[in-house]
Amino acid sequence: MGTIKIEIIIGKTAGFCYGVKRAIDGSVKEIENNKKQEVCCLGELVHNKQVISDLEEKGIKFIERIEDVKNENSKVIIRAHGIEKNIYEKAAKNRIDIVDYTCPNVLKIHKMAEDYQRKGYYIFLIGVKKHPEIIGTISYCGENFSLITSEEDIEKSIESFENSNTKKLLVISQTTYSIKKFKNIKKIIEEKISKEIELIIKNTICLATEKRQNETKELSSKVDIMIIIGGKNSSNTKKLYEIALEKCKNAICIETKDELEKVEFTNIRKIGIMAGASTPQKSIDEVIEYLNR
């Protein structure tokens, strides 16, 4: 019998997005250029243990609160997901030197939320509760806002909006939210909100997320097993896994190649690989190397 040839198809959009690469490259430069200065990062720079571990080895100290900065000579990096508005104010008050690597797409949403709430709009923010990006964006929404995590939250959010006696409504989203869920929520809101209301819906899911989700959907339908690589606490990785499962029942989500040791590859002809926006190329390469062996 001849050897069965297995085809490995790697997603073109797998791995670091622009915002993550910018944050990581910039942080490494800060360490290299500030040998005599303590370099801290407020929260996880990105949601990937391997990346965080590598940056710690290079010399970055990770802190949870701006108050944890004890050294006057410290430089503080702002993570890709962004931070709450009042943290900038605290840093300025305490003369803390900050370097902002918030993703430009996230910063645009912050400005949008702030501008519209000043104009008297109520805001529906679609995203994952307790996600760092959402926590940061909420601080720019003012008092009149509702968080929509899923379709189940729409009714209550509309009720809160109606009770506010506001006649203008803005709908925005977390940059890494599910395209499919966003479209569904958008449709329900449009159906339920009175035509008398000034309704503005902006799809603020970033283009990189949209492309990655679409490619995952397409690739998953063509393979026998779909492997999603990314951090267990990564929101965008979880969504890729959910999308993969819809098209390929044999889909798995792993953080490192070691998790593949328990996977059975019998009767597999085509393997698809996709990785989250915070997944380093090294993790992808190690998975490919394992599969080739």
C-alpha positions, 0 to 999 in steps of 0.5 A: 500500500502507498503512503496516504498524502495529507494536505495541510492548508494554512489560512492566509490571514492566520496570525498577528493582525496589524494592531497586535504586531504594532503593539508587540514590535513597539514594546520590544523597541521600548525595552531596547531603547530604555535599558536604564528605565523600567518598562511596564505594561498595563494589563496583558499586551495581547491575549496570548500566554506565549507572547506575554512570557516572551515579553517578560523574558525580554524585560517587560513588567506586567502590572494590573493597575496604574497605581502599581507604578512605584518607580518614578522612572518607569515607562508604561505601555498601554495594551492593544485592547485599550484602557479606560479614560480615567486611567489616562487622567491618573497617569497625567496627574502622577506624571507617569510616562505612557506609550500608547499602543492601543489598536488604532481601530479601538481608538476610533471607536473611543472617539466615536462613542465620546462624540456621539454621547456628547451629541445626546445619543444613547449608545448600544455597545455590542461585545463581550462583557468584561473584555478589556476592549469593552471595559475601555470603550464603556468609559467613553459612552457616558451614562446613557448606554447598554451593553449587548453581549447576545440577542438575549440582551436586546429587549432589555437594552431597548427598554432602557433606551426608551426609559431614557426618553432619548430620541437618538441611538448609536449602535457600535461593536467590539472590533473582534465581535462575530460578524454573523452575530452582529448582523443578526443583532443589527437586524433585530434592532432595526425591526424593533426600534421605532421609525421616529428614532434617529438610528445610526448603526456602525459596523466597527468590527475591524476588516482583519477580523472580518477577513479572518472569520470569512476565511475560517468559514470557507476553509472549514468547509473544505477539510476533514479537521480544522485546527484553530491556534490561539490563547484560551482567553482570546475572544477572537480565537474563540469566535474562529473556533465557533465558526469552524465548528459550524462547518467542520464537526471535527474542529479543535482549538489549541494553544500549543502543538503539545495539545495535538498529541491527544488528537487522532488523525486517522482517515484524515486527508485534509487539515485546515489551520487558522490562528487568532490575531494574537497568535505568534508565527512561532506557534503556527510553525510548531504546529505545522512542523508537528503535523509534517512529522 
